[in-house]
């Protein structure tokens, strides 16, 4: 089946019949923990985050979200006022709102393209 990833990020296995749609440099903005640097991958089945090897060695783990569990994707622009926490809405982020009412956030290269590509697959 092969792996999703490259030499500098942790690999994740493709599912049967899964096809890679896009990839973006990203920071995963974990709630209550420091952000992880790495790459965000979009397939026809999932949205996957693979931390770079340094963050992986420091305990960062890959994560994925099945597309069927995504309610919608939005962006959050930077606030004019200082944020309540050091990672809250600064800079602009990709917010992935899930059907269970939780949300995952990523700072992503090519934010508009990422939102457009993900939204097309979850619509």
N, CA, C and O atoms as a GROMACS GRO file, in nm:
protein
  492
    1UNK      N    1   0.081  -0.120   0.000
    1UNK     CA    2   0.000   0.000   0.000
    1UNK      C    3   0.085   0.126   0.000
    1UNK      O    4   0.049   0.224  -0.065
    2UNK      N    5   0.197   0.125   0.071
    2UNK     CA    6   0.283   0.242   0.073
    2UNK      C    7   0.259   0.329   0.194
    2UNK      O    8   0.172   0.303   0.276
    3UNK      N    9   0.340   0.436   0.201
    3UNK     CA   10   0.334   0.527   0.315
    3UNK      C   11   0.306   0.669   0.268
    3UNK      O   12   0.343   0.709   0.158
    4UNK      N   13   0.240   0.743   0.356
    4UNK     CA   14   0.220   0.886   0.338
    4UNK      C   15   0.328   0.953   0.422
    4UNK      O   16   0.339   0.924   0.541
    5UNK      N   17   0.406   1.039   0.364
    5UNK     CA   18   0.511   1.107   0.438
    5UNK      C   19   0.633   1.129   0.352
    5UNK      O   20   0.631   1.100   0.232
    6UNK      N   21   0.737   1.178   0.412
    6UNK     CA   22   0.864   1.201   0.343
    6UNK      C   23   0.975   1.176   0.443
    6UNK      O   24   0.949   1.135   0.556
    7UNK      N   25   1.097   1.199   0.404
    7UNK     CA   26   1.211   1.163   0.488
    7UNK      C   27   1.217   1.241   0.619
    7UNK      O   28   1.278   1.194   0.715
    8UNK      N   29   1.155   1.357   0.627
    8UNK     CA   30   1.169   1.442   0.746
    8UNK      C   31   1.046   1.444   0.835
    8UNK      O   32   1.045   1.513   0.937
    9UNK      N   33   0.941   1.369   0.800
    9UNK     CA   34   0.822   1.358   0.885
    9UNK      C   35   0.792   1.210   0.908
    9UNK      O   36   0.833   1.124   0.831
   10UNK      N   37   0.719   1.184   1.017
   10UNK     CA   38   0.680   1.045   1.043
   10UNK      C   39   0.586   0.997   0.934
   10UNK      O   40   0.508   1.074   0.878
   11UNK      N   41   0.595   0.870   0.904
   11UNK     CA   42   0.513   0.810   0.798
   11UNK      C   43   0.384   0.752   0.855
   11UNK      O   44   0.379   0.709   0.970
   12UNK      N   45   0.282   0.753   0.772
   12UNK     CA   46   0.156   0.687   0.804
   12UNK      C   47   0.118   0.603   0.684
   12UNK      O   48   0.144   0.641   0.570
   13UNK      N   49   0.056   0.490   0.709
   13UNK     CA   50   0.022   0.399   0.600
   13UNK      C   51  -0.106   0.442   0.529
   13UNK      O   52  -0.203   0.485   0.592
   14UNK      N   53  -0.104   0.430   0.396
   14UNK     CA   54  -0.226   0.448   0.319
   14UNK      C   55  -0.324   0.338   0.356
   14UNK      O   56  -0.284   0.225   0.383
   15UNK      N   57  -0.452   0.369   0.356
   15UNK     CA   58  -0.556   0.269   0.365
   15UNK      C   59  -0.577   0.211   0.226
   15UNK      O   60  -0.531   0.267   0.127
   16UNK      N   61  -0.643   0.102   0.220
   16UNK     CA   62  -0.672   0.039   0.091
   16UNK      C   63  -0.750   0.135   0.002
   16UNK      O   64  -0.855   0.186   0.040
   17UNK      N   65  -0.697   0.160  -0.117
   17UNK     CA   66  -0.763   0.247  -0.214
   17UNK      C   67  -0.754   0.396  -0.185
   17UNK      O   68  -0.814   0.476  -0.257
   18UNK      N   69  -0.682   0.434  -0.082
   18UNK     CA   70  -0.671   0.575  -0.045
   18UNK      C   71  -0.579   0.649  -0.141
   18UNK      O   72  -0.474   0.597  -0.180
   19UNK      N   73  -0.617   0.771  -0.178
   19UNK     CA   74  -0.541   0.851  -0.274
   19UNK      C   75  -0.504   0.986  -0.213
   19UNK      O   76  -0.588   1.054  -0.154
   20UNK      N   77  -0.378   1.024  -0.228
   20UNK     CA   78  -0.330   1.153  -0.178
   20UNK      C   79  -0.382   1.264  -0.268
   20UNK      O   80  -0.369   1.257  -0.390
   21UNK      N   81  -0.441   1.367  -0.206
   21UNK     CA   82  -0.497   1.481  -0.279
   21UNK      C   83  -0.407   1.603  -0.267
   21UNK      O   84  -0.383   1.672  -0.366
   22UNK      N   85  -0.356   1.631  -0.147
   22UNK     CA   86  -0.274   1.750  -0.125
   22UNK      C   87  -0.190   1.738   0.000
   22UNK      O   88  -0.213   1.651   0.084
   23UNK      N   89  -0.092   1.828   0.012
   23UNK     CA   90  -0.004   1.830   0.129
   23UNK      C   91   0.034   1.974   0.158
   23UNK      O   92   0.054   2.054   0.066
   24UNK      N   93   0.045   2.008   0.286
   24UNK     CA   94   0.074   2.144   0.329
   24UNK      C   95   0.168   2.140   0.449
   24UNK      O   96   0.153   2.055   0.537
   25UNK      N   97   0.266   2.230   0.453
   25UNK     CA   98   0.347   2.246   0.573
   25UNK      C   99   0.254   2.300   0.680
   25UNK      O  100   0.171   2.387   0.654
   26UNK      N  101   0.267   2.248   0.803
   26UNK     CA  102   0.171   2.285   0.906
   26UNK      C  103   0.230   2.274   1.046
   26UNK      O  104   0.326   2.202   1.069
   27UNK      N  105   0.169   2.347   1.136
   27UNK     CA  106   0.189   2.331   1.279
   27UNK      C  107   0.056   2.289   1.338
   27UNK      O  108  -0.046   2.354   1.315
   28UNK      N  109   0.056   2.181   1.412
   28UNK     CA  110  -0.063   2.131   1.479
   28UNK      C  111  -0.073   2.200   1.614
   28UNK      O  112   0.013   2.181   1.699
   29UNK      N  113  -0.176   2.280   1.633
   29UNK     CA  114  -0.192   2.359   1.754
   29UNK      C  115  -0.274   2.280   1.856
   29UNK      O  116  -0.395   2.296   1.868
   30UNK      N  117  -0.205   2.194   1.928
   30UNK     CA  118  -0.270   2.105   2.024
   30UNK      C  119  -0.317   2.182   2.146
   30UNK      O  120  -0.246   2.270   2.195
   31UNK      N  121  -0.434   2.150   2.193
   31UNK     CA  122  -0.489   2.214   2.311
   31UNK      C  123  -0.409   2.174   2.435
   31UNK      O  124  -0.393   2.055   2.463
   32UNK      N  125  -0.360   2.272   2.507
   32UNK     CA  126  -0.288   2.247   2.630
   32UNK      C  127  -0.146   2.195   2.614
   32UNK      O  128  -0.084   2.156   2.713
   33UNK      N  129  -0.095   2.194   2.494
   33UNK     CA  130   0.041   2.144   2.469
   33UNK      C  131   0.108   2.234   2.365
   33UNK      O  132   0.041   2.311   2.296
   34UNK      N  133   0.239   2.223   2.356
   34UNK     CA  134   0.308   2.306   2.257
   34UNK      C  135   0.274   2.257   2.115
   34UNK      O  136   0.245   2.138   2.096
   35UNK      N  137   0.277   2.346   2.018
   35UNK     CA  138   0.248   2.307   1.880
   35UNK      C  139   0.352   2.208   1.829
   35UNK      O  140   0.467   2.206   1.873
   36UNK      N  141   0.309   2.126   1.734
   36UNK     CA  142   0.399   2.034   1.665
   36UNK      C  143   0.418   2.082   1.522
   36UNK      O  144   0.320   2.118   1.455
   37UNK      N  145   0.541   2.083   1.474
   37UNK     CA  146   0.567   2.116   1.335
   37UNK      C  147   0.564   1.989   1.251
   37UNK      O  148   0.594   1.881   1.300
   38UNK      N  149   0.527   2.004   1.126
   38UNK     CA  150   0.524   1.888   1.038
   38UNK      C  151   0.450   1.915   0.909
   38UNK      O  152   0.463   2.022   0.850
   39UNK      N  153   0.374   1.818   0.866
   39UNK     CA  154   0.304   1.827   0.739
   39UNK      C  155   0.162   1.773   0.754
   39UNK      O  156   0.139   1.672   0.821
   40UNK      N  157   0.068   1.843   0.690
   40UNK     CA  158  -0.072   1.804   0.690
   40UNK      C  159  -0.102   1.747   0.552
   40UNK      O  160  -0.078   1.811   0.450
   41UNK      N  161  -0.155   1.625   0.550
   41UNK     CA  162  -0.187   1.556   0.424
   41UNK      C  163  -0.337   1.541   0.412
   41UNK      O  164  -0.407   1.513   0.509
   42UNK      N  165  -0.386   1.560   0.291
   42UNK     CA  166  -0.527   1.540   0.259
   42UNK      C  167  -0.537   1.425   0.161
   42UNK      O  168  -0.475   1.427   0.055
   43UNK      N  169  -0.616   1.324   0.197
   43UNK     CA  170  -0.643   1.215   0.106
   43UNK      C  171  -0.793   1.215   0.075
   43UNK      O  172  -0.867   1.298   0.128
   44UNK      N  173  -0.836   1.125  -0.008
   44UNK     CA  174  -0.979   1.116  -0.038
   44UNK      C  175  -1.057   1.052   0.077
   44UNK      O  176  -1.179   1.039   0.069
   45UNK      N  177  -0.987   1.010   0.186
   45UNK     CA  178  -1.052   0.948   0.301
   45UNK      C  179  -1.027   1.020   0.433
   45UNK      O  180  -1.110   1.015   0.524
   46UNK      N  181  -0.910   1.086   0.444
   46UNK     CA  182  -0.869   1.141   0.574
   46UNK      C  183  -0.790   1.270   0.559
   46UNK      O  184  -0.741   1.305   0.452
   47UNK      N  185  -0.780   1.340   0.672
   47UNK     CA  186  -0.688   1.452   0.691
   47UNK      C  187  -0.588   1.401   0.794
   47UNK      O  188  -0.626   1.362   0.904
   48UNK      N  189  -0.458   1.401   0.758
   48UNK     CA  190  -0.355   1.344   0.845
   48UNK      C  191  -0.249   1.448   0.877
   48UNK      O  192  -0.212   1.528   0.792
   49UNK      N  193  -0.202   1.445   1.001
   49UNK     CA  194  -0.089   1.528   1.039
   49UNK      C  195   0.026   1.437   1.079
   49UNK      O  196   0.010   1.346   1.160
   50UNK      N  197   0.144   1.463   1.020
   50UNK     CA  198   0.266   1.389   1.053
   50UNK      C  199   0.368   1.488   1.107
   50UNK      O  200   0.412   1.578   1.035
   51UNK      N  201   0.408   1.472   1.235
   51UNK     CA  202   0.508   1.562   1.291
   51UNK      C  203   0.645   1.538   1.229
   51UNK      O  204   0.676   1.426   1.187
   52UNK      N  205   0.727   1.643   1.224
   52UNK     CA  206   0.863   1.624   1.175
   52UNK      C  207   0.940   1.538   1.275
   52UNK      O  208   0.896   1.521   1.389
   53UNK      N  209   1.052   1.486   1.232
   53UNK     CA  210   1.124   1.386   1.311
   53UNK      C  211   1.168   1.436   1.448
   53UNK      O  212   1.166   1.358   1.544
   54UNK      N  213   1.206   1.563   1.461
   54UNK     CA  214   1.246   1.615   1.591
   54UNK      C  215   1.128   1.615   1.687
   54UNK      O  216   1.139   1.568   1.800
   55UNK      N  217   1.013   1.669   1.643
   55UNK     CA  218   0.896   1.669   1.730
   55UNK      C  219   0.850   1.526   1.759
   55UNK      O  220   0.802   1.498   1.869
   56UNK      N  221   0.864   1.437   1.664
   56UNK     CA  222   0.831   1.297   1.687
   56UNK      C  223   0.921   1.237   1.795
   56UNK      O  224   0.874   1.165   1.882
   57UNK      N  225   1.051   1.267   1.789
   57UNK     CA  226   1.146   1.216   1.889
   57UNK      C  227   1.117   1.273   2.028
   57UNK      O  228   1.150   1.210   2.128
   58UNK      N  229   1.054   1.391   2.033
   58UNK     CA  230   1.020   1.453   2.161
   58UNK      C  231   0.880   1.414   2.208
   58UNK      O  232   0.827   1.473   2.303
   59UNK      N  233   0.820   1.315   2.143
   59UNK     CA  234   0.691   1.262   2.188
   59UNK      C  235   0.571   1.301   2.105
   59UNK      O  236   0.460   1.257   2.135
   60UNK      N  237   0.589   1.382   2.001
   60UNK     CA  238   0.477   1.418   1.915
   60UNK      C  239   0.433   1.298   1.832
   60UNK      O  240   0.516   1.227   1.776
   61UNK      N  241   0.303   1.277   1.825
   61UNK     CA  242   0.251   1.162   1.752
   61UNK      C  243   0.168   1.206   1.632
   61UNK      O  244   0.105   1.312   1.633
   62UNK      N  245   0.169   1.122   1.527
   62UNK     CA  246   0.083   1.150   1.413
   62UNK      C  247  -0.064   1.143   1.455
   62UNK      O  248  -0.098   1.078   1.554
   63UNK      N  249  -0.149   1.211   1.381
   63UNK     CA  250  -0.293   1.203   1.405
   63UNK      C  251  -0.365   1.209   1.272
   63UNK      O  252  -0.309   1.252   1.172
   64UNK      N  253  -0.488   1.166   1.271
   64UNK     CA  254  -0.569   1.172   1.150
   64UNK      C  255  -0.715   1.191   1.189
   64UNK      O  256  -0.757   1.160   1.300
   65UNK      N  257  -0.790   1.243   1.092
   65UNK     CA  258  -0.934   1.264   1.107
   65UNK      C  259  -0.998   1.207   0.981
   65UNK      O  260  -0.961   1.243   0.870
   66UNK      N  261  -1.095   1.118   0.999
   66UNK     CA  262  -1.170   1.069   0.884
   66UNK      C  263  -1.253   1.184   0.828
   66UNK      O  264  -1.312   1.260   0.904
   67UNK      N  265  -1.258   1.197   0.696
   67UNK     CA  266  -1.332   1.307   0.634
   67UNK      C  267  -1.480   1.306   0.674
   67UNK      O  268  -1.542   1.411   0.684
   68UNK      N  269  -1.535   1.188   0.695
   68UNK     CA  270  -1.676   1.180   0.734
   68UNK      C  271  -1.702   1.239   0.872
   68UNK      O  272  -1.817   1.267   0.906
   69UNK      N  273  -1.598   1.258   0.953
   69UNK     CA  274  -1.611   1.316   1.086
   69UNK      C  275  -1.594   1.468   1.086
   69UNK      O  276  -1.606   1.531   1.191
   70UNK      N  277  -1.566   1.527   0.970
   70UNK     CA  278  -1.547   1.672   0.960
   70UNK      C  279  -1.679   1.739   0.925
   70UNK      O  280  -1.741   1.708   0.823
   71UNK      N  281  -1.720   1.831   1.012
   71UNK     CA  282  -1.844   1.907   0.989
   71UNK      C  283  -1.817   2.022   0.891
   71UNK      O  284  -1.893   2.042   0.796
   72UNK      N  285  -1.708   2.096   0.916
   72UNK     CA  286  -1.671   2.206   0.826
   72UNK      C  287  -1.529   2.253   0.859
   72UNK      O  288  -1.474   2.221   0.964
   73UNK      N  289  -1.472   2.329   0.767
   73UNK     CA  290  -1.340   2.389   0.786
   73UNK      C  291  -1.354   2.540   0.769
   73UNK      O  292  -1.427   2.588   0.682
   74UNK      N  293  -1.284   2.613   0.854
   74UNK     CA  294  -1.288   2.759   0.851
   74UNK      C  295  -1.149   2.812   0.880
   74UNK      O  296  -1.059   2.738   0.918
   75UNK      N  297  -1.134   2.943   0.861
   75UNK     CA  298  -1.010   3.007   0.901
   75UNK      C  299  -1.042   3.104   1.014
   75UNK      O  300  -1.154   3.152   1.026
   76UNK      N  301  -0.942   3.130   1.094
   76UNK     CA  302  -0.954   3.228   1.202
   76UNK      C  303  -0.844   3.330   1.181
   76UNK      O  304  -0.726   3.296   1.186
   77UNK      N  305  -0.882   3.451   1.158
   77UNK     CA  306  -0.785   3.557   1.135
   77UNK      C  307  -0.720   3.598   1.267
   77UNK      O  308  -0.779   3.578   1.373
   78UNK      N  309  -0.600   3.654   1.261
   78UNK     CA  310  -0.535   3.701   1.384
   78UNK      C  311  -0.621   3.806   1.453
   78UNK      O  312  -0.690   3.884   1.388
   79UNK      N  313  -0.616   3.806   1.585
   79UNK     CA  314  -0.691   3.904   1.662
   79UNK      C  315  -0.616   4.036   1.668
   79UNK      O  316  -0.493   4.040   1.661
   80UNK      N  317  -0.692   4.144   1.682
   80UNK     CA  318  -0.631   4.276   1.698
   80UNK      C  319  -0.578   4.293   1.840
   80UNK      O  320  -0.478   4.361   1.863
   81UNK      N  321  -0.647   4.230   1.937
   81UNK     CA  322  -0.607   4.238   2.077
   81UNK      C  323  -0.522   4.117   2.112
   81UNK      O  324  -0.527   4.016   2.042
   82UNK      N  325  -0.443   4.126   2.218
   82UNK     CA  326  -0.366   4.009   2.261
   82UNK      C  327  -0.459   3.893   2.293
   82UNK      O  328  -0.566   3.912   2.351
   83UNK      N  329  -0.418   3.774   2.255
   83UNK     CA  330  -0.498   3.655   2.278
   83UNK      C  331  -0.491   3.614   2.425
   83UNK      O  332  -0.397   3.648   2.496
   84UNK      N  333  -0.594   3.538   2.470
   84UNK     CA  334  -0.597   3.491   2.608
   84UNK      C  335  -0.486   3.392   2.635
   84UNK      O  336  -0.426   3.393   2.743
   85UNK      N  337  -0.457   3.306   2.539
   85UNK     CA  338  -0.345   3.212   2.556
   85UNK      C  339  -0.245   3.239   2.444
   85UNK      O  340  -0.279   3.301   2.344
   86UNK      N  341  -0.124   3.193   2.462
   86UNK     CA  342  -0.019   3.225   2.366
   86UNK      C  343  -0.043   3.166   2.228
   86UNK      O  344   0.019   3.211   2.131
   87UNK      N  345  -0.130   3.067   2.215
   87UNK     CA  346  -0.153   3.003   2.086
   87UNK      C  347  -0.294   3.029   2.030
   87UNK      O  348  -0.332   2.966   1.932
   88UNK      N  349  -0.370   3.118   2.089
   88UNK     CA  350  -0.509   3.138   2.051
   88UNK      C  351  -0.524   3.235   1.935
   88UNK      O  352  -0.507   3.356   1.952
   89UNK      N  353  -0.554   3.185   1.818
   89UNK     CA  354  -0.590   3.262   1.700
   89UNK      C  355  -0.484   3.360   1.650
   89UNK      O  356  -0.519   3.465   1.598
   90UNK      N  357  -0.358   3.328   1.665
   90UNK     CA  358  -0.254   3.414   1.612
   90UNK      C  359  -0.135   3.327   1.574
   90UNK      O  360  -0.073   3.268   1.662
   91UNK      N  361  -0.102   3.318   1.452
   91UNK     CA  362  -0.157   3.379   1.330
   91UNK      C  363  -0.282   3.305   1.281
   91UNK      O  364  -0.337   3.220   1.350
   92UNK      N  365  -0.325   3.341   1.158
   92UNK     CA  366  -0.445   3.279   1.101
   92UNK      C  367  -0.430   3.129   1.099
   92UNK      O  368  -0.322   3.077   1.069
   93UNK      N  369  -0.538   3.059   1.130
   93UNK     CA  370  -0.535   2.914   1.141
   93UNK      C  371  -0.645   2.849   1.060
   93UNK      O  372  -0.747   2.910   1.027
   94UNK      N  373  -0.620   2.725   1.030
   94UNK     CA  374  -0.721   2.636   0.974
   94UNK      C  375  -0.789   2.569   1.091
   94UNK      O  376  -0.723   2.500   1.170
   95UNK      N  377  -0.919   2.587   1.104
   95UNK     CA  378  -0.996   2.520   1.208
   95UNK      C  379  -1.078   2.409   1.142
   95UNK      O  380  -1.149   2.433   1.045
   96UNK      N  381  -1.066   2.289   1.197
   96UNK     CA  382  -1.141   2.174   1.149
   96UNK      C  383  -1.244   2.142   1.257
   96UNK      O  384  -1.210   2.094   1.365
   97UNK      N  385  -1.370   2.170   1.227
   97UNK     CA  386  -1.478   2.146   1.322
   97UNK      C  387  -1.534   2.007   1.296
   97UNK      O  388  -1.571   1.974   1.183
   98UNK      N  389  -1.540   1.926   1.403
   98UNK     CA  390  -1.581   1.787   1.389
   98UNK      C  391  -1.727   1.766   1.427
   98UNK      O  392  -1.788   1.849   1.495
   99UNK      N  393  -1.783   1.656   1.382
   99UNK     CA  394  -1.924   1.626   1.408
   99UNK      C  395  -1.952   1.606   1.557
   99UNK      O  396  -2.068   1.618   1.599
  100UNK      N  397  -1.850   1.576   1.638
  100UNK     CA  398  -1.870   1.561   1.783
  100UNK      C  399  -1.852   1.693   1.858
  100UNK      O  400  -1.840   1.695   1.980
  101UNK      N  401  -1.852   1.805   1.784
  101UNK     CA  402  -1.841   1.942   1.837
  101UNK      C  403  -1.702   1.979   1.888
  101UNK      O  404  -1.686   2.083   1.951
  102UNK      N  405  -1.601   1.897   1.862
  102UNK     CA  406  -1.464   1.935   1.896
  102UNK      C  407  -1.402   2.005   1.776
  102UNK      O  408  -1.458   2.006   1.667
  103UNK      N  409  -1.284   2.064   1.799
  103UNK     CA  410  -1.217   2.138   1.692
  103UNK      C  411  -1.067   2.114   1.701
  103UNK      O  412  -1.009   2.114   1.810
  104UNK      N  413  -1.006   2.095   1.586
  104UNK     CA  414  -0.861   2.086   1.574
  104UNK      C  415  -0.814   2.208   1.496
  104UNK      O  416  -0.883   2.256   1.406
  105UNK      N  417  -0.695   2.260   1.531
  105UNK     CA  418  -0.644   2.381   1.467
  105UNK      C  419  -0.502   2.359   1.415
  105UNK      O  420  -0.421   2.291   1.478
  106UNK      N  421  -0.476   2.418   1.299
  106UNK     CA  422  -0.346   2.407   1.234
  106UNK      C  423  -0.308   2.542   1.175
  106UNK      O  424  -0.392   2.610   1.117
  107UNK      N  425  -0.182   2.580   1.190
  107UNK     CA  426  -0.128   2.690   1.111
  107UNK      C  427  -0.074   2.623   0.986
  107UNK      O  428   0.010   2.534   0.995
  108UNK      N  429  -0.123   2.665   0.870
  108UNK     CA  430  -0.097   2.592   0.746
  108UNK      C  431  -0.041   2.685   0.639
  108UNK      O  432  -0.087   2.798   0.625
  109UNK      N  433   0.058   2.635   0.564
  109UNK     CA  434   0.102   2.708   0.445
  109UNK      C  435  -0.013   2.704   0.345
  109UNK      O  436  -0.087   2.606   0.342
  110UNK      N  437  -0.029   2.805   0.265
  110UNK     CA  438  -0.136   2.810   0.165
  110UNK      C  439  -0.273   2.786   0.229
  110UNK      O  440  -0.347   2.696   0.187
  111UNK      N  441  -0.306   2.865   0.329
  111UNK     CA  442  -0.430   2.848   0.405
  111UNK      C  443  -0.554   2.843   0.317
  111UNK      O  444  -0.638   2.756   0.334
  112UNK      N  445  -0.566   2.936   0.223
  112UNK     CA  446  -0.686   2.939   0.138
  112UNK      C  447  -0.698   2.813   0.054
  112UNK      O  448  -0.807   2.758   0.040
  113UNK      N  449  -0.587   2.766  -0.002
  113UNK     CA  450  -0.590   2.643  -0.081
  113UNK      C  451  -0.628   2.523   0.006
  113UNK      O  452  -0.705   2.437  -0.036
  114UNK      N  453  -0.574   2.517   0.127
  114UNK     CA  454  -0.605   2.406   0.217
  114UNK      C  455  -0.753   2.404   0.250
  114UNK      O  456  -0.816   2.298   0.243
  115UNK      N  457  -0.810   2.518   0.284
  115UNK     CA  458  -0.952   2.525   0.317
  115UNK      C  459  -1.036   2.482   0.196
  115UNK      O  460  -1.130   2.403   0.210
  116UNK      N  461  -1.002   2.533   0.080
  116UNK     CA  462  -1.078   2.501  -0.041
  116UNK      C  463  -1.074   2.351  -0.072
  116UNK      O  464  -1.177   2.290  -0.100
  117UNK      N  465  -0.955   2.292  -0.068
  117UNK     CA  466  -0.941   2.150  -0.101
  117UNK      C  467  -1.013   2.061   0.000
  117UNK      O  468  -1.080   1.964  -0.039
  118UNK      N  469  -1.001   2.092   0.128
  118UNK     CA  470  -1.069   2.011   0.230
  118UNK      C  471  -1.219   2.028   0.220
  118UNK      O  472  -1.294   1.930   0.224
  119UNK      N  473  -1.265   2.151   0.206
  119UNK     CA  474  -1.409   2.179   0.198
  119UNK      C  475  -1.474   2.108   0.080
  119UNK      O  476  -1.587   2.061   0.090
  120UNK      N  477  -1.404   2.099  -0.032
  120UNK     CA  478  -1.460   2.030  -0.149
  120UNK      C  479  -1.484   1.882  -0.120
  120UNK      O  480  -1.580   1.824  -0.170
  121UNK      N  481  -1.398   1.821  -0.040
  121UNK     CA  482  -1.411   1.679  -0.010
  121UNK      C  483  -1.513   1.648   0.100
  121UNK      O  484  -1.567   1.538   0.104
  122UNK      N  485  -1.540   1.744   0.188
  122UNK     CA  486  -1.635   1.718   0.296
  122UNK      C  487  -1.774   1.772   0.266
  122UNK      O  488  -1.866   1.751   0.344
  123UNK      N  489  -1.790   1.842   0.156
  123UNK     CA  490  -1.920   1.899   0.120
  123UNK      C  491  -2.020   1.793   0.079
  123UNK      O  492  -2.134   1.825   0.047
   0.00000   0.00000   0.00000
